[in-house]
């Protein structure tokens, strides 16, 4: 039978839904241009009226058996619409079930956008209060007193529900009965959810601060620290290494490990990898379009270019983030010299060239697409990568053989003291070994992740 609604065709309904999608995108806080979206109370009222319209339509459709095939056909059309590469990925789960709770869905986007500005929150609250007072005035003589009584009760219920449920589970609470909820109840629910989420993030940030500070303290520890004594007494460290020369190596090794941890656990890095994960979850064509609109090139400001490079590198490792942290935590002291590490890495270039049959598969992956774009952005200026964290470069670049070979070539140039656009140490000029310098740290990071943690580079978990 297909779509049989008597008042509206499927094509017309889909056009209305597309308009509602545009409203939801703006409700998330930003215009398609990337500029902030500004809402006033009148426009918020109009948006909620559209949401209420969809709730009424789909509540009626779902309550009658005769419309079940209509719902199925609509869901098929919605699935086709949401699977289009240009469709907003944050709304990819849009369905008839979602539209049955359209007001809650709209509230989520209006109240969970970042940042939640005072003017925006004031406009939302003004709109919902005015709408509820208007509804109550039709049935209550003293609508204001009735509203305040309901508000007190609803606040207690929301506080109880939020304190006993996970913020990630609460969105599913309001489905069938959402049509009977007033606007204030729906908004309160989302505000308490947001407060709960913010509290969780604050706790996580405090924990990261403690861990990050501990790692920084560890990097400054001296030879008498408990960490040093533990490693020196560990049975896997040869007695021959317990000498004055080895002492510097162990302390330096710990400092590099702590520095890598400090970068990965830094608040700024966490925010950037979260943003990168969101950006690159979209289709390649979409995120490339976003980067294209930024007009980033070698002529851009150095800060913008370096941040773009860092964002691309973080995007290429976002899916392996937990594995990277676990591997770094499990890495224990290794007495292999920097010179030996360098030669092991140099030999790995030959192994990479022998696995060229895998390059096509790599190109098809999300990570390959990101690093391929980075190759174009660099335009052969591989020295730009030296502004990135040594640990970040080490864990991301080996996934893309061409980029990895270029990076290793620059390391070789510096290691042998050949002329280069950059010079990160003066070891060759001073006739010293690369032992405690930036170049040595970059070699060490590559060795730890590419050689000792090859499973991380290949995308497998477990250290």
Sine and cosine of phi, psi and omega as CSV:
sin_phi,cos_phi,sin_psi,cos_psi,sin_omega,cos_omega
0.00,0.00,-0.62,0.79,0.02,-1.00
0.96,0.29,-0.45,-0.89,-0.07,-1.00
-0.96,0.28,0.83,-0.57,-0.08,-1.00
-0.73,-0.68,0.35,0.94,0.01,-1.00
-0.88,0.47,0.75,-0.67,-0.11,-0.99
-0.96,0.28,-0.37,0.93,-0.15,-0.99
-0.97,-0.24,-0.26,0.97,-0.08,-1.00
-0.46,-0.89,0.62,-0.78,0.02,-1.00
-0.99,0.13,0.28,-0.96,0.02,-1.00
-0.89,0.46,-0.65,0.76,-0.01,-1.00
-0.88,0.47,-0.68,0.73,0.01,-1.00
-0.91,0.40,-0.64,0.77,0.03,-1.00
-0.90,0.44,-0.65,0.76,0.00,-1.00
-0.91,0.42,-0.59,0.81,0.05,-1.00
-0.91,0.42,-0.64,0.77,0.05,-1.00
-0.91,0.42,-0.64,0.77,0.02,-1.00
-0.91,0.41,-0.63,0.78,0.05,-1.00
-0.87,0.49,-0.62,0.79,0.07,-1.00
-0.91,0.42,-0.61,0.79,0.03,-1.00
-0.93,0.38,-0.57,0.82,0.07,-1.00
-0.87,0.49,-0.68,0.74,0.05,-1.00
-0.87,0.50,-0.63,0.77,0.04,-1.00
-0.89,0.45,-0.69,0.73,-0.01,-1.00
-0.90,0.43,-0.62,0.79,0.03,-1.00
-0.88,0.47,-0.73,0.69,0.03,-1.00
-0.91,0.41,-0.57,0.82,0.01,-1.00
-0.90,0.43,-0.39,0.92,0.00,-1.00
-0.96,0.28,-0.13,0.99,0.14,-0.99
0.92,-0.40,-0.18,0.98,-0.07,-1.00
-0.67,-0.74,0.52,-0.85,0.13,-0.99
-0.99,0.15,0.19,-0.98,0.01,-1.00
-0.89,0.46,-0.40,0.92,0.03,-1.00
-0.97,0.23,-0.19,0.98,-0.06,-1.00
0.99,-0.12,-0.15,0.99,0.04,-1.00
-0.97,0.24,0.39,-0.92,0.01,-1.00
-0.90,0.43,0.63,-0.77,0.08,-1.00
-1.00,-0.02,0.76,-0.66,-0.02,-1.00
-0.96,-0.29,0.82,-0.57,-0.02,-1.00
-0.92,-0.40,0.65,-0.76,0.20,-0.98
-0.92,-0.40,0.15,-0.99,-0.12,-0.99
-0.90,0.44,-0.56,0.83,0.00,-1.00
-0.91,0.42,-0.69,0.72,0.02,-1.00
-0.93,0.36,-0.55,0.83,0.05,-1.00
-0.91,0.41,-0.63,0.77,0.07,-1.00
-0.87,0.49,-0.71,0.71,0.01,-1.00
-0.88,0.48,-0.66,0.75,0.01,-1.00
-0.89,0.46,-0.67,0.74,0.01,-1.00
-0.93,0.36,-0.52,0.85,0.06,-1.00
-0.92,0.40,-0.62,0.78,0.11,-0.99
-0.89,0.46,-0.69,0.72,0.01,-1.00
-0.88,0.48,-0.67,0.74,0.01,-1.00
-0.90,0.43,-0.59,0.81,0.07,-1.00
-0.86,0.51,-0.74,0.67,0.00,-1.00
-0.91,0.42,-0.62,0.78,0.05,-1.00
-0.86,0.51,-0.72,0.69,-0.03,-1.00
-0.90,0.44,-0.69,0.72,-0.01,-1.00
-0.89,0.45,-0.76,0.65,-0.11,-0.99
-0.98,0.19,-0.39,0.92,0.13,-0.99
-0.93,0.37,-0.63,0.78,0.03,-1.00
-0.93,0.37,-0.69,0.73,-0.01,-1.00
-0.88,0.47,-0.67,0.74,-0.08,-1.00
-0.97,0.26,-0.33,0.94,-0.05,-1.00
-1.00,0.08,-0.19,0.98,-0.04,-1.00
-0.88,-0.48,0.75,-0.66,-0.03,-1.00
-0.89,0.46,-0.50,0.86,-0.08,-1.00
-0.91,0.41,-0.33,0.94,-0.03,-1.00
-0.99,-0.17,0.11,0.99,-0.06,-1.00
-0.89,0.46,-0.64,0.76,0.03,-1.00
-0.93,0.37,-0.52,0.85,0.06,-1.00
-0.90,0.44,-0.67,0.74,0.02,-1.00
-0.90,0.44,-0.66,0.75,0.01,-1.00
-0.88,0.47,-0.66,0.75,0.00,-1.00
-0.93,0.38,-0.62,0.79,0.04,-1.00
-0.91,0.42,-0.69,0.73,0.01,-1.00
-0.89,0.46,-0.59,0.81,0.05,-1.00
-0.90,0.43,-0.67,0.75,0.03,-1.00
-0.92,0.40,-0.63,0.78,0.04,-1.00
-0.91,0.41,-0.63,0.78,0.02,-1.00
-0.89,0.45,-0.65,0.76,0.04,-1.00
-0.91,0.42,-0.65,0.76,-0.01,-1.00
-0.92,0.39,-0.71,0.70,-0.06,-1.00
-0.96,0.29,-0.34,0.94,0.00,-1.00
-0.99,0.11,-0.11,0.99,0.02,-1.00
-0.92,0.39,0.67,-0.75,-0.06,-1.00
-0.83,0.55,-0.49,0.87,-0.05,-1.00
-1.00,0.06,-0.07,1.00,-0.03,-1.00
-0.96,0.26,0.67,-0.75,0.00,-1.00
-0.83,0.55,0.85,-0.53,-0.07,-1.00
-0.91,0.42,-0.46,0.89,0.02,-1.00
-0.93,0.36,-0.22,0.98,0.01,-1.00
-0.91,-0.42,0.28,0.96,-0.09,-1.00
-0.89,0.45,-0.34,0.94,-0.02,-1.00
-1.00,-0.03,0.21,0.98,-0.01,-1.00
-0.87,0.50,0.76,-0.65,-0.02,-1.00
-0.41,-0.91,0.00,-1.00,0.04,-1.00
-0.89,0.46,-0.55,0.84,0.04,-1.00
-0.90,0.43,-0.68,0.73,0.04,-1.00
-0.88,0.48,-0.66,0.75,-0.06,-1.00
-0.95,0.30,-0.30,0.95,0.09,-1.00
-0.94,0.33,-0.30,0.95,0.07,-1.00
-0.83,-0.56,0.72,0.70,-0.13,-0.99
-0.88,0.48,-0.59,0.81,0.00,-1.00
-0.91,0.41,-0.66,0.75,0.05,-1.00
-0.90,0.43,-0.65,0.76,0.00,-1.00
-0.89,0.45,-0.68,0.73,0.04,-1.00
-0.91,0.42,-0.66,0.75,0.02,-1.00
-0.88,0.48,-0.63,0.78,0.04,-1.00
-0.83,0.56,-0.71,0.71,-0.05,-1.00
-0.96,0.28,-0.59,0.81,0.00,-1.00
-0.94,0.34,-0.56,0.83,-0.14,-0.99
-0.96,-0.29,-0.12,0.99,0.02,-1.00
-0.94,-0.33,0.08,1.00,0.03,-1.00
-0.96,0.29,0.40,-0.92,0.00,-1.00
-0.86,-0.51,0.69,-0.72,-0.14,0.99
-0.99,0.14,0.46,-0.89,0.05,-1.00
-1.00,0.06,1.00,-0.08,-0.07,-1.00
-0.96,0.27,0.45,-0.89,-0.01,-1.00
-0.86,0.52,-0.68,0.73,-0.02,-1.00
-0.90,0.44,-0.59,0.81,0.01,-1.00
-0.93,0.36,-0.72,0.69,0.01,-1.00
-0.89,0.46,-0.64,0.77,0.01,-1.00
-0.89,0.46,-0.64,0.77,0.00,-1.00
-0.92,0.40,-0.64,0.76,0.01,-1.00
-0.90,0.43,-0.75,0.66,-0.03,-1.00
-0.89,0.45,-0.68,0.73,0.03,-1.00
-0.86,0.52,-0.69,0.72,-0.03,-1.00
-0.90,0.43,-0.73,0.69,-0.07,-1.00
-0.94,0.34,-0.59,0.81,0.03,-1.00
-0.91,0.42,-0.71,0.70,-0.01,-1.00
-0.90,0.44,-0.64,0.77,0.01,-1.00
-0.91,0.40,-0.68,0.74,-0.01,-1.00
-0.94,0.35,-0.62,0.78,0.06,-1.00
-0.90,0.43,-0.60,0.80,0.04,-1.00
-0.90,0.44,-0.67,0.75,0.02,-1.00
-0.92,0.39,-0.68,0.74,-0.03,-1.00
-0.92,0.38,-0.50,0.86,-0.02,-1.00
-0.89,0.45,-0.32,0.95,0.00,-1.00
-0.99,0.14,-0.30,0.95,-0.04,-1.00
-0.82,-0.58,-0.32,0.95,-0.08,-1.00
-0.89,-0.46,0.70,-0.72,0.05,-1.00
-0.94,0.33,-0.73,0.68,0.04,-1.00
-0.97,-0.24,0.98,0.21,-0.12,-0.99
-0.91,0.41,-0.54,0.84,-0.02,-1.00
-0.92,0.39,-0.71,0.71,0.02,-1.00
-0.91,0.43,-0.65,0.76,0.04,-1.00
-0.89,0.46,-0.63,0.78,0.00,-1.00
-0.91,0.42,-0.70,0.71,-0.01,-1.00
-0.90,0.43,-0.60,0.80,0.06,-1.00
-0.90,0.43,-0.69,0.72,0.03,-1.00
-0.90,0.43,-0.62,0.78,-0.01,-1.00
-0.89,0.46,-0.68,0.73,0.02,-1.00
-0.88,0.48,-0.71,0.71,0.00,-1.00
-0.91,0.42,-0.71,0.71,-0.04,-1.00
-0.92,0.40,-0.58,0.82,0.04,-1.00
-0.89,0.46,-0.67,0.74,0.02,-1.00
-0.90,0.44,-0.68,0.73,-0.01,-1.00
-0.91,0.42,-0.70,0.72,-0.01,-1.00
-0.90,0.43,-0.65,0.76,0.03,-1.00
-0.89,0.45,-0.64,0.77,0.01,-1.00
-0.92,0.39,-0.72,0.69,-0.04,-1.00
-0.91,0.41,-0.65,0.76,-0.03,-1.00
-0.93,0.37,-0.59,0.80,-0.03,-1.00
-0.96,0.28,-0.29,0.96,-0.04,-1.00
-0.93,-0.37,0.13,0.99,-0.01,-1.00
-0.69,-0.73,0.38,-0.93,0.02,-1.00
-0.98,0.21,0.62,-0.78,0.04,-1.00
-0.86,0.51,-0.46,0.89,-0.03,-1.00
-0.98,0.19,-0.31,0.95,-0.04,-1.00
-0.99,-0.12,-0.41,0.91,-0.11,-0.99
-0.90,0.44,-0.42,0.91,0.00,-1.00
-0.87,0.49,-0.40,0.92,-0.06,-1.00
-1.00,0.06,-0.07,1.00,-0.07,-1.00
-0.90,0.43,-0.69,0.72,-0.08,-1.00
-1.00,-0.09,0.97,-0.24,0.03,-1.00
-0.79,-0.61,-0.99,0.12,-0.08,-1.00
-0.94,0.34,-0.62,0.79,-0.11,-0.99
-1.00,0.01,0.02,1.00,-0.06,-1.00
-0.89,0.46,-0.42,0.91,0.00,-1.00
-0.91,0.41,-0.39,0.92,0.00,-1.00
-1.00,-0.04,-0.13,0.99,0.00,-1.00
-0.99,0.16,0.60,-0.80,0.10,-1.00
-0.99,0.16,0.16,-0.99,-0.09,-1.00
-0.90,0.43,-0.59,0.80,-0.03,-1.00
-0.90,0.43,-0.67,0.74,0.00,-1.00
-0.88,0.48,-0.68,0.73,0.01,-1.00
-0.89,0.45,-0.70,0.71,-0.02,-1.00
-0.92,0.40,-0.65,0.76,0.04,-1.00
-0.87,0.50,-0.67,0.74,0.02,-1.00
-0.84,0.55,-0.71,0.71,-0.03,-1.00
-0.95,0.30,-0.58,0.82,0.03,-1.00
-0.91,0.42,-0.66,0.75,0.04,-1.00
-0.93,0.37,-0.56,0.83,0.08,-1.00
-0.89,0.45,-0.69,0.72,0.01,-1.00
-0.89,0.46,-0.69,0.72,0.01,-1.00
-0.87,0.50,-0.66,0.75,0.01,-1.00
-0.91,0.43,-0.66,0.75,0.01,-1.00
-0.90,0.43,-0.69,0.72,0.01,-1.00
-0.88,0.48,-0.64,0.77,0.03,-1.00
-0.89,0.45,-0.67,0.74,0.03,-1.00
-0.89,0.45,-0.69,0.73,0.02,-1.00
-0.89,0.46,-0.65,0.76,0.01,-1.00
-0.88,0.47,-0.67,0.74,0.02,-1.00
-0.90,0.44,-0.67,0.74,0.01,-1.00
-0.90,0.44,-0.68,0.73,0.01,-1.00
-0.89,0.45,-0.63,0.78,0.05,-1.00
-0.89,0.45,-0.66,0.75,0.04,-1.00
-0.90,0.44,-0.65,0.76,0.05,-1.00
-0.90,0.44,-0.63,0.78,0.03,-1.00
-0.87,0.49,-0.71,0.70,0.00,-1.00
-0.87,0.49,-0.74,0.67,-0.03,-1.00
-0.91,0.41,-0.68,0.73,-0.01,-1.00
-0.90,0.43,-0.67,0.74,0.03,-1.00
-0.90,0.43,-0.60,0.80,0.04,-1.00
-0.90,0.44,-0.63,0.78,0.01,-1.00
-0.93,0.36,-0.62,0.78,0.04,-1.00
-0.90,0.43,-0.64,0.77,0.04,-1.00
-0.90,0.44,-0.62,0.78,0.01,-1.00
-0.89,0.45,-0.59,0.81,-0.03,-1.00
-0.93,0.36,-0.33,0.94,-0.01,-1.00
-0.99,-0.16,0.07,1.00,-0.08,-1.00
-0.92,0.39,0.50,-0.87,0.00,-1.00
-0.99,-0.16,-0.08,-1.00,-0.11,-0.99
-0.93,0.37,-0.22,0.98,0.00,-1.00
-1.00,-0.08,0.03,1.00,-0.05,-1.00
-0.92,0.40,0.42,-0.91,0.00,-1.00
-0.90,0.43,-0.55,0.84,0.02,-1.00
-0.90,0.44,-0.68,0.73,0.01,-1.00
-0.90,0.43,-0.72,0.70,-0.01,-1.00
-0.87,0.49,-0.63,0.78,0.00,-1.00
-0.89,0.45,-0.69,0.72,-0.02,-1.00
-0.94,0.35,-0.60,0.80,0.00,-1.00
-0.93,0.37,-0.48,0.88,-0.01,-1.00
-1.00,-0.04,-0.09,1.00,-0.04,-1.00
-0.92,0.40,0.64,-0.77,-0.13,-0.99
-0.93,0.37,-0.32,0.95,-0.04,-1.00
-0.99,0.12,-0.15,0.99,0.02,-1.00
-1.00,-0.03,0.89,-0.46,-0.02,-1.00
-0.85,0.52,0.59,-0.81,-0.02,-1.00
-0.87,0.49,-0.49,0.87,-0.02,-1.00
-0.88,0.47,-0.45,0.89,-0.05,-1.00
-0.99,0.17,-0.22,0.98,-0.03,-1.00
-0.99,0.17,0.90,0.44,-0.02,-1.00
-0.78,-0.63,0.09,-1.00,-0.02,-1.00
-0.89,0.46,-0.62,0.78,0.00,-1.00
-0.91,0.42,-0.67,0.74,-0.03,-1.00
-0.93,0.36,-0.47,0.88,-0.03,-1.00
-0.83,0.55,-0.72,0.70,0.01,-1.00
-0.89,0.46,-0.65,0.76,-0.01,-1.00
-0.88,0.47,-0.68,0.73,-0.03,-1.00
-0.92,0.38,-0.69,0.72,0.00,-1.00
-0.90,0.43,-0.67,0.74,0.03,-1.00
-0.90,0.44,-0.67,0.74,0.02,-1.00
-0.85,0.53,-0.71,0.70,0.02,-1.00
-0.91,0.41,-0.60,0.80,0.00,-1.00
-0.92,0.40,-0.65,0.76,0.03,-1.00
-0.92,0.40,-0.66,0.75,0.03,-1.00
-0.90,0.44,-0.68,0.74,0.01,-1.00
-0.91,0.42,-0.61,0.79,0.00,-1.00
-0.92,0.40,-0.63,0.78,0.05,-1.00
-0.90,0.43,-0.70,0.72,0.05,-1.00
-0.86,0.50,-0.71,0.70,-0.04,-1.00
-0.86,0.51,-0.62,0.78,0.02,-1.00
-0.92,0.38,-0.76,0.64,-0.08,-1.00
-0.92,0.40,-0.48,0.88,-0.06,-1.00
-0.99,-0.16,0.02,1.00,0.01,-1.00
-0.92,0.40,0.59,-0.80,-0.02,-1.00
-0.83,0.56,-0.68,0.73,-0.01,-1.00
-0.87,0.49,-0.69,0.73,0.01,-1.00
-0.90,0.43,-0.67,0.74,0.00,-1.00
-0.87,0.49,-0.69,0.72,0.02,-1.00
-0.90,0.44,-0.67,0.74,-0.04,-1.00
-0.92,0.38,-0.64,0.77,0.00,-1.00
-0.94,0.33,-0.51,0.86,0.08,-1.00
-0.92,0.39,-0.70,0.71,0.05,-1.00
-0.90,0.43,-0.65,0.76,0.02,-1.00
-0.90,0.44,-0.65,0.76,0.02,-1.00
-0.87,0.50,-0.64,0.77,0.02,-1.00
-0.94,0.35,-0.72,0.69,-0.03,-1.00
-0.87,0.49,-0.74,0.67,-0.12,-0.99
-1.00,0.07,0.04,1.00,0.14,-0.99
-0.96,0.26,-0.28,0.96,0.03,-1.00
-0.98,0.20,0.19,-0.98,0.04,-1.00
-0.89,0.45,0.47,-0.88,-0.03,-1.00
-0.80,0.61,-0.69,0.72,-0.05,-1.00
-0.88,0.48,-0.57,0.82,-0.05,-1.00
-0.96,0.30,-0.77,0.64,-0.04,-1.00
-0.95,0.33,-0.49,0.87,0.08,-1.00
-0.92,0.40,-0.57,0.82,0.06,-1.00
-0.90,0.44,-0.66,0.75,0.03,-1.00
-0.87,0.49,-0.74,0.68,0.01,-1.00
-0.91,0.41,-0.59,0.81,0.02,-1.00
-0.89,0.46,-0.61,0.79,0.00,-1.00
-0.94,0.35,-0.32,0.95,0.02,-1.00
-0.98,0.20,-0.28,0.96,0.03,-1.00
0.81,0.58,0.73,0.68,0.02,-1.00
-1.00,0.05,0.78,-0.63,0.04,-1.00
-0.46,-0.89,-0.06,-1.00,0.01,-1.00
-0.92,0.38,-0.18,0.98,0.04,-1.00
-1.00,-0.05,-0.12,0.99,0.02,-1.00
-0.94,0.33,0.19,-0.98,0.08,-1.00
-0.88,0.48,0.56,-0.83,-0.06,-1.00
-0.85,0.53,-0.62,0.78,-0.02,-1.00
-0.90,0.44,-0.71,0.71,0.02,-1.00
-0.88,0.47,-0.69,0.72,-0.03,-1.00
-0.90,0.43,-0.70,0.71,-0.02,-1.00
-0.92,0.39,-0.59,0.81,0.04,-1.00
-0.93,0.37,-0.61,0.79,0.05,-1.00
-0.90,0.44,-0.68,0.74,0.03,-1.00
-0.89,0.46,-0.70,0.71,0.01,-1.00
-0.89,0.45,-0.66,0.76,0.00,-1.00
-0.89,0.45,-0.65,0.76,0.02,-1.00
-0.91,0.41,-0.68,0.73,0.02,-1.00
-0.89,0.45,-0.68,0.73,0.03,-1.00
-0.91,0.41,-0.61,0.79,0.04,-1.00
-0.89,0.46,-0.52,0.85,-0.03,-1.00
-0.97,0.26,-0.26,0.97,-0.02,-1.00
-0.88,-0.47,0.04,1.00,-0.10,-1.00
-0.83,0.55,-0.64,0.77,-0.04,-1.00
-0.95,0.31,-0.27,0.96,-0.02,-1.00
-0.95,-0.32,0.23,0.97,-0.15,-0.99
-0.82,0.57,-0.78,0.63,-0.03,-1.00
-0.88,0.48,-0.64,0.77,0.00,-1.00
-0.90,0.44,-0.62,0.79,0.00,-1.00
-0.89,0.45,-0.73,0.68,0.00,-1.00
-0.89,0.45,-0.69,0.72,0.00,-1.00
-0.88,0.47,-0.67,0.74,0.00,-1.00
-0.91,0.43,-0.69,0.73,-0.01,-1.00
-0.90,0.44,-0.62,0.78,0.03,-1.00
-0.90,0.44,-0.58,0.81,-0.08,-1.00
-1.00,0.08,-0.20,0.98,-0.03,-1.00
-0.91,0.41,0.81,-0.58,0.00,-1.00
-0.92,-0.38,0.27,-0.96,-0.10,-1.00
-0.83,0.56,0.70,-0.72,0.02,-1.00
-0.78,-0.62,0.75,-0.66,-0.11,-0.99
-0.99,0.10,0.07,1.00,-0.01,-1.00
-0.89,0.46,0.76,-0.65,-0.04,-1.00
-0.95,0.31,0.31,-0.95,0.03,-1.00
-0.87,0.49,-0.63,0.77,0.02,-1.00
-0.88,0.48,-0.68,0.73,0.02,-1.00
-0.92,0.39,-0.66,0.75,0.03,-1.00
-0.87,0.49,-0.67,0.74,0.00,-1.00
-0.87,0.49,-0.72,0.70,-0.04,-1.00
-0.92,0.38,-0.56,0.83,0.09,-1.00
-0.90,0.44,-0.67,0.74,0.01,-1.00
-0.92,0.39,-0.65,0.76,0.01,-1.00
-0.88,0.48,-0.64,0.77,0.03,-1.00
-0.93,0.37,-0.43,0.90,-0.03,-1.00
-0.94,0.35,-0.35,0.94,0.05,-1.00
-0.89,0.46,-0.64,0.77,0.03,-1.00
-0.90,0.44,-0.65,0.76,0.02,-1.00
-0.89,0.45,-0.63,0.78,0.03,-1.00
-0.90,0.45,-0.66,0.75,-0.04,-1.00
-0.92,0.40,-0.41,0.91,0.01,-1.00
-0.98,0.20,-0.24,0.97,-0.03,-1.00
-0.96,-0.28,0.59,0.81,-0.05,-1.00
-0.90,0.43,-0.36,0.93,0.01,-1.00
-0.91,0.40,-0.29,0.96,0.02,-1.00
-1.00,0.05,-0.20,0.98,-0.11,-0.99
-0.89,0.46,-0.64,0.77,0.00,-1.00
-0.88,0.47,-0.63,0.77,0.04,-1.00
-0.92,0.40,-0.62,0.78,0.01,-1.00
-0.90,0.45,-0.65,0.76,-0.03,-1.00
-0.89,0.46,-0.51,0.86,-0.04,-1.00
-0.97,0.23,-0.30,0.95,-0.04,-1.00
-0.98,0.20,0.31,-0.95,0.03,-1.00
-0.89,0.47,-0.71,0.71,-0.03,-1.00
-0.89,0.45,-0.65,0.76,0.02,-1.00
-0.89,0.45,-0.66,0.75,0.02,-1.00
-0.89,0.46,-0.63,0.78,0.00,-1.00
-0.92,0.40,-0.73,0.68,-0.05,-1.00
-0.95,0.30,-0.48,0.88,0.10,-1.00
-0.91,0.43,-0.65,0.76,0.06,-1.00
-0.90,0.44,-0.63,0.77,0.03,-1.00
-0.88,0.47,-0.64,0.77,0.04,-1.00
-0.83,0.55,-0.70,0.71,0.01,-1.00
-0.92,0.40,-0.61,0.79,0.00,-1.00
-0.91,0.41,-0.62,0.78,0.00,-1.00
-0.93,0.36,-0.56,0.83,0.00,-1.00
0.84,0.54,0.59,0.80,0.02,-1.00
1.00,0.08,-0.10,0.99,-0.01,-1.00
-1.00,0.06,0.96,0.29,-0.12,-0.99
-0.91,0.42,-0.37,0.93,-0.02,-1.00
-0.90,0.43,-0.31,0.95,0.03,-1.00
-0.90,0.43,-0.42,0.91,0.00,-1.00
-0.93,0.36,-0.29,0.96,-0.06,-1.00
-0.98,0.21,-0.07,1.00,0.14,-0.99
-1.00,0.09,-0.21,0.98,0.00,-1.00
-1.00,0.06,0.36,-0.93,0.05,-1.00
-0.84,0.54,0.71,-0.71,0.05,-1.00
-0.82,0.57,-0.61,0.79,-0.01,-1.00
-0.93,0.37,-0.65,0.76,0.00,-1.00
-0.90,0.43,-0.71,0.70,0.02,-1.00
-0.88,0.47,-0.65,0.76,-0.07,-1.00
-0.91,0.42,-0.60,0.80,-0.10,-1.00
-1.00,0.03,-0.30,0.95,-0.05,-1.00
-0.98,-0.20,-0.68,0.74,-0.14,-0.99
-0.92,0.40,-0.61,0.79,-0.01,-1.00
-0.85,0.52,-0.32,0.95,0.02,-1.00
-0.93,0.37,-0.42,0.91,-0.04,-1.00
-0.91,-0.42,0.99,-0.16,-0.17,-0.99
-0.79,0.61,-0.69,0.72,-0.04,-1.00
-0.88,0.47,-0.73,0.68,0.00,-1.00
-0.91,0.41,-0.62,0.79,0.00,-1.00
-0.90,0.43,-0.66,0.75,0.01,-1.00
-0.90,0.44,-0.65,0.76,0.03,-1.00
-0.90,0.44,-0.66,0.75,0.02,-1.00
-0.90,0.44,-0.69,0.73,0.03,-1.00
-0.92,0.39,-0.55,0.84,0.03,-1.00
-0.89,0.45,-0.66,0.75,0.04,-1.00
-0.91,0.41,-0.61,0.79,0.06,-1.00
-0.89,0.45,-0.65,0.76,0.02,-1.00
-0.89,0.46,-0.68,0.73,0.01,-1.00
-0.85,0.52,-0.71,0.70,-0.02,-1.00
-0.95,0.31,-0.61,0.79,-0.04,-1.00
-0.89,0.45,-0.59,0.81,-0.04,-1.00
-1.00,-0.10,0.01,1.00,0.07,-1.00
0.97,0.25,0.40,0.92,0.03,-1.00
-0.98,0.22,0.32,-0.95,0.01,-1.00
-0.86,0.51,0.68,-0.73,-0.04,-1.00
-0.51,-0.86,0.37,-0.93,0.03,-1.00
-0.92,0.39,-0.40,0.92,0.00,-1.00
-0.77,-0.64,0.38,-0.92,0.06,-1.00
-0.62,-0.78,0.93,-0.36,-0.11,-0.99
-1.00,-0.05,-0.14,0.99,0.04,-1.00
-0.39,-0.92,0.20,-0.98,-0.01,-1.00
-0.89,-0.45,0.43,0.91,-0.08,-1.00
-0.87,0.49,-0.70,0.72,-0.04,-1.00
-0.91,0.42,-0.72,0.70,0.01,-1.00
-0.88,0.48,-0.58,0.81,-0.01,-1.00
-1.00,0.06,0.04,1.00,0.00,-1.00
0.86,0.52,0.65,0.76,0.06,-1.00
-0.92,-0.39,0.36,-0.93,0.11,-0.99
-0.97,0.24,0.45,-0.89,0.11,-0.99
-0.97,0.26,0.98,-0.20,-0.13,-0.99
-0.80,-0.60,-0.66,0.75,-0.04,-1.00
-0.63,-0.78,0.86,0.50,-0.05,-1.00
-0.69,-0.72,0.09,-1.00,-0.02,-1.00
-0.89,0.45,-0.63,0.77,0.00,-1.00
-0.88,0.47,-0.69,0.73,0.02,-1.00
-0.88,0.47,-0.62,0.78,0.01,-1.00
-0.91,0.42,-0.64,0.76,0.01,-1.00
-0.92,0.40,-0.63,0.78,0.06,-1.00
-0.90,0.43,-0.70,0.72,0.00,-1.00
-0.87,0.49,-0.70,0.71,0.00,-1.00
-0.88,0.47,-0.69,0.73,0.04,-1.00
-0.88,0.47,-0.65,0.76,0.00,-1.00
-0.90,0.43,-0.70,0.72,-0.03,-1.00
-0.89,0.45,-0.68,0.73,-0.08,-1.00
-1.00,-0.02,-0.66,0.75,-0.10,-0.99
-0.99,0.13,-0.61,0.79,-0.03,-1.00
-1.00,-0.07,-0.80,0.60,-0.05,-1.00
-0.98,0.19,-0.31,0.95,-0.03,-1.00
-0.78,-0.63,0.72,0.69,-0.06,-1.00
-0.86,0.51,-0.47,0.88,0.01,-1.00
-0.92,0.40,-0.45,0.90,0.05,-1.00
-0.94,0.35,-0.68,0.74,0.01,-1.00
-0.90,0.43,-0.59,0.81,-0.03,-1.00
-0.99,0.11,-0.01,1.00,0.11,-0.99
1.00,-0.01,0.18,0.98,0.01,-1.00
-0.98,-0.17,0.61,-0.79,0.02,-1.00
-1.00,0.09,0.26,-0.96,0.02,-1.00
0.98,-0.20,0.74,-0.67,-0.09,-1.00
-1.00,0.02,0.00,0.00,0.00,0.00
